[in-house]
Amino acid sequence: MNRPSLRFSIALAIFVISGTSAAAPAEKVQRLDIVDRAIELHGGELYEHSTTTLTICSKSGCFDLQVRIDGERFEYVVETAVKGSNRKVRVTNETTERWNNGSSILLEGDDIQRARDFANARVYFPFLPYRLNDPSVFKQDLGLERWGDRDLAKVKVTFQAGSSTDASDEYLYWFDPETARLEQFAYSFGSGEKAGVRFRRLFNYRRVGGILFTDQENLGAEAPGIQVDAVTPEFVEEGMRQVSTVELSDIRVEPLN
């Protein structure tokens, strides 16, 4: 990956400090046609009535997921083994449980939310664009943006304050305007000196049991105050580095009767 040029770094610094744009911000809405079509294309009703098992691996390790969704009812089981230690978390609408090396761990206070956040974060990415129509999600249509030789439909996503621990994070999604297939996405996290952005390109599309799954090339950048709006084709090319490759395997989808 190329190092950022001095001119590009200065431009980024100006963007981060000013955080302004001449164009009026797009209206925040709860539904967009491109997102509706994307969810339908990638899995539609199967997202809401199925049990899926898979393994997701990246530089940080591997996680075994079991995801059961039946309408508004859900059960997520996430299990990982790191350096001989096995960790398992199970969350449902009402319960949160954790085991270390097979022994149940009593969860109290903030530990309950941390366990739920751990499971939700592992489930969110492999099932995109599912959940983009949740009531707490707001979308902005940013029109078409040129990436290489393609125009992609760009959508910004923010969340209702207090809806989750990471409600202040912001996302950008790019869809094929014709098919509505999700092609790539980016998100910002942290604040101040600990701010960063990630950009993921989707590849190796395959449909398993009716749901479309992908692997993801994961790029990153950190800078004080950086926001997801900094992610442009030029910034990805000049200012982001390869962080990891996220790969899914052993995928099985069973529709619920």
Number of C-alpha atoms within 10 A of each C-alpha: 11 10 12 17 11 9 9 15 15 12 12 19 17 12 17 17 11 9 13 9 8 5 6 6 10 13 10 15 12 14 16 17 9 22 23 16 17 23 24 18 17 22 21 18 14 19 24 18 19 19 20 20 18 18 19 21 17 16 10 9 11 17 21 20 23 20 21 23 19 16 11 8 12 17 17 23 22 23 19 18 15 11 5 8 10 14 17 22 21 20 22 15 10 8 10 20 17 22 15 15 12 11 11 12 12 11 14 8 7 8 13 17 15 14 18 20 16 14 21 15 11 17 18 12 14 20 18 18 22 20 13 20 16 11 12 16 18 19 23 19 19 16 13 16 14 12 12 8 6 11 15 23 22 21 21 21 19 18 19 12 11 10 12 13 12 14 14 16 18 18 21 21 22 25 22 18 18 10 11 21 21 24 18 19 23 23 21 25 19 17 15 10 11 12 16 20 24 22 27 22 17 17 14 10 12 12 12 14 15 17 20 19 22 22 20 24 18 20 20 19 19 19 16 15 19 26 23 20 17 18 23 16 13 12 16 19 14 16 22 22 19 14 16 16 15 21 19 19 14 9 16 14 19 15 17 12 6
